Amino acid sequence: MDTRTLLIRCAALLTVGAALIHVGVSADHFQEWRVAGLFFLVSAAAQLGWAAWCWSRPSSRRVLLAGTGGSVVLALVWAVSRT
């Protein structure tokens, strides 16, 4: 396995971890506000889809940047919600 593939698969595994966290907290957020719970589930589905795509086939730069951009947006939403 080349270095690029190894790094992409590591990113995919980390993204799966983030998705599992989002699934885990979605129930609490559904109780507070359904839209928030839905946001967490949609985020998790997108993360799992991206990770599966990157793991199973060679990914283009565009796909990798889309995953990076999505992760950055989620981190920014989290940061803004804490300030």
N, C-alpha and C positions, 0 to 999 in steps of 0.2 A: 504494500500500500504506500503510495507516495505521500509526501508531507501535506499537500493541498487537500487530499481526500481525508487524511487524518484530522486536520484542523476543521474541515467542514463537518465531519461526524462528531467531533467534540462540541462544536456549536449546536448541532442538532440535539445532542444529549442534554446540554444545558437548557435548551429551549423546551425540551420535554419536561424537565424539572420545573421550569417556570409555569408551564401549562398545568402540571399537576397541582401546583400551589394555587393557581387560579380556580381550578375545579374544587379544590378543598375549601376555599373561602367563599365560594359562590352561594352556598346555602345560607350563610349568615347574612350576606348582602341581599339575598332575595327577601329575607324577613324584614329588613330595613326598608328596601325600595326595590321593586321588581326590575326596574330598568338597570339598576346597578348589578343585580344578580345576572341578568341577561348579558350585560357587558362582559362580565367575567367569563361566562360560558362561551361567548363568541370569541373572545380573546384566546381562550384555551383551545378552541377548535382551530382557529387560524394558526396558532403556534404548533399544534400537533400536525396539521396539514403541511406546514412549511418544513418541519423536521422530517416527516416521512418522505416528502419530495426530495429533500437534500440527501437523505440517507440512501435512497433507492436508486438514484441516477445522477450522473454528472450534472452539476448545476451551473447555469450560466451566471455571469457577473450580475445580470439584472435580477435574477432570483435571489442571489445572496444579498444584494443591496436592499431588496424589498424586505427580506427578513430582518436585516440590520435596522432599516428604517422603522419597521413595525415595533421592534424591541425598544428603540429609542423613544418612540412616541408613547409607548406604555410606561416607560420609566419616567418620562416627563409628566404624564398625567398623574402618576403616583406622587412625584415630587411636589407638583402644584397642589394636590389634594392635602398635603401635609403642612403647607405654609399658610 
